[in-house]
Amino acid sequence: MMRDLKVCVVMPTYNNAGTIRDVVQRIMAFSDDIIVVNDGCTDDTPQILNEFSGKIKVVEYGRNRGKGYALRRGFESAKTQGFDYAITIDSDGQHFPEDIPLFVEALKRHPKSLIVGSRNLKQENMPEKNTFANKFSNFWFRLQTGINLPDTQTGYRLYLLHQLPNLGLLTSRYEAELELLVGSAWRGTHLVPIAVNVFYPKAEERVTHFRPFWDFLRITLLNTCLCFGALFYGLPSRLIHKLKDGHE
C-alpha cells in the first residue's frame, strides 16, 4: 500500500549505532523503500548499514552537517526516486516503526496534509527538558501561525514532498524541523496531528546530542526570525490561502 501511495521512509542518523539495526529491521516490516541518511557518523553506523546493502538506500557524506541538512538530502533522494510522500523517523529508538500504518491511514483520510506525530508528554522517563522545550516551542508556533498543535518538536511526521517549503534557509540543525512546520503552515498546508507511541530509556541509558545552552540559543534565534517573518509574510500568506480555499 505504501508503494501504491508513493510513500517512503526517510531516516537521518548520527552516531546511533546501538539502535539503528533494530530500527531498520522493524521499519522493513512495513516498507521496502527506506532512505537512511548517514549524517557524518563516526561510530559503527556505516558498517551496520552495510549489512542492509541492496535492501535500503543510503545517502552519506563526509562530516556531520545537522539534521536539517540530512533531511533535505533525504527528501531530494526520495523525490528523485519518484516518491510523493516521506515518513520521517528518528534512529535512536524513541519512535515505534509499528506506528507507520497510523500515518498511512491518516494520509488516506487527509491526502493533502502534513501528518504530525504527537507524543504523550507525560510518558514515563520523559526528560523534563523535553517537556519544557515542547511547551516552549508550541507557544511560539501558535504565535507564528495561529495553529494549536500538541507536539511541535516530534520528528515523526509524514511530509508532502512536492509542497515542502525551502529547507535550511535559516538553520541546518535539528530545529530545522520547526522551520519546516512553520513554513508549511504559512503555505496553507493542513496539519493533522495523530497520537504516536514513544520510548524513553532511563537517563543513564539515553544517548543524546542535545546541548542545552547552544541549542536553546539557536531555537530562540530561530523563533525570533520566524516571528518577524510571521508578521510581514507568514500570517498574511496563511490568511490568503484560507480565503482561497474557502472560495474553491
HELIX and SHEET records of a PDB file:
HELIX    1   1 ILE A   20  ILE A   27  1                                   8    
HELIX    2   2 THR A   45  ASN A   50  1                                   6    
HELIX    3   3 LYS A   67  THR A   80  1                                  14    
HELIX    4   4 PRO A   97  ASP A   99  5                                   3    
HELIX    5   5 ILE A  100  ARG A  109  1                                  10    
HELIX    6   6 GLU A  128  THR A  145  1                                  18    
HELIX    7   7 LEU A  161  GLN A  163  5                                   3    
HELIX    8   8 ALA A  176  TRP A  186  1                                  11    
HELIX    9   9 ALA A  203  GLU A  205  5                                   3    
HELIX   10  10 PRO A  212  GLY A  229  1                                  18    
HELIX   11  11 ALA A  230  GLY A  234  3                                   5    
HELIX   12  12 LEU A  235  HIS A  247  1                                  13    
SHEET    1   A 7 LYS A  57  TYR A  61  0                                        
SHEET    2   A 7 ILE A  34  ASP A  39  1                                        
SHEET    3   A 7 VAL A   7  THR A  13  1                                        
SHEET    4   A 7 TYR A  85  THR A  88  1                                        
SHEET    5   A 7 ARG A 157  LEU A 160 -1                                        
SHEET    6   A 7 SER A 113  SER A 118 -1                                        
SHEET    7   A 7 HIS A 190  ALA A 195  1                                        
END                                                                             
